[in-house]
Amino acid sequence: MKHKLVQMLIIATVLVGGFGLSRQPAEAQIIKVESSYRIVTVDRPGQRIGVALPDADPKERQSWVYIKPHTEASMRKYYGDGFFKDEKMSFNGIFDACDQRIGKLFKVKGGRDFDGSINAKKVWF
């Protein structure tokens, strides 16, 4: 009985200790974001877009929106008489569209990090 109790304590200690050693650092997003932002600057090498709120100074960046290769993007094209089509965009196409639309609004869905930046999951033009 005593020997079995010692074995169970050793096994429990190894299991609990093993879980403690295998922990990875936590990565989390504080807030989910789905809002419109004004494009202020484009930083292709940093894979980010400088943005400001729609009613803020359009020449002063307030935050960064980070674009990842898996970020989904689409642009709505209007053909007249109420007809439109949403066309998917490539990773580089996102930055091309932002370069052409500095000062204009676009919509972002993603998560806000601890530093205030936004990791974009989807963007719409």
N, C-alpha and C positions, 0 to 999 in steps of 0.2 A: 504494500500500500504506500509506504513512504517513498520507495524507489520510483513508483509510477508517478507520484506527485512531483518529484524532482524532475523527471523526464518531461512532464507536461509544462512545468515552469521554464525549462530550458527551451523547449520548442516555442512557447509563447514569446519569450525574450528574443529569440532569433527572428521570428516573424515580425514582431513590432519593430525591432532594430532594422531589419531589412527594408521595411516600408519607409522608415525615416531616412535611409541612405539613398533610396531611389527617387526621391522627390525632385521634380524639376521646378525651376523658378516659374512663378505664376505670371501669366500675361493676361491682362483683362482690359476691357474698355469700360469707361465709366458710364457714358451716356450714348444711347442710340440717337443718330441724327438723321433727319429727313427734312431738308430745307433748301431754299434758294440762296445763292451767294453770288456776289459780283466778282468777276475775274479781274485781278489787279496785276499780277505778274505770272510768268511761266518759267519754271526752273526745270528744264529737260534733264540735265545731268542728275539732279536730285530727285527726279520723278515726282515733282510736286507742283501744285498750283497755288499761288498766293491769292487769298480771297478776303473779302470784306462783306459785312452785312449789307443788304440792299439800300438801307437808308444812311449808311455811313459814308465817310469821305471816299470817293471812288479811286483815289490815288494812293491811299494808305492801306497797306496789308494788315489785316488783323489776325489771320491764322493761315495755316497751310493745309491743303487737301492733298494727301498722298495717293498717287495712282499706282496700282500694282498691275502686273501683267494679267492677272485674273479679274480685274475690274471690268464689269460689264458697262457698255456705253451705247447710247443710241441718239440719233438726231432725227427730229421730225421734219419732213419735207412736205410742203403744201403744194398741191397741183391745181388749185382753183375749184370753185363750186363746192367747197367744203371737203374735198377729198385730200387726204394726207397719207403718208406712209412713214413708219418708223424704221430707219435703217440702222443696222448695227455698225459699230465703229471698231477699228483696230486700236491697239495700244498706242501706236504712233499717231493715229488719227485723232485721238483725244487731245494730244498736245497741239496738233495742227489746228484743230477747231478752236482751242483756247487762244492760240496766237492771233487768230483772225477776229476773236470776239472779246478782246480786252476792253473792260468797261461795261460789258453786258452780263446778264444773269444766266446762270445755269443751275440745275437742281442736283443735289447730292444726297445719296443715302449711304450711311456707313456708321462708324462708331468713333466717338471722341476719346482720345488717349489722355493720359494723366498730364501731358504737357499742353493740352488744349488743341492739338492738331487733330485732323480728321482722317481716318483711313477709309477711303471710298470703296464701297462694294458695287454701287451703280451710280452712273451720272447720266443726265439727260440734257440735251441742247434743244 
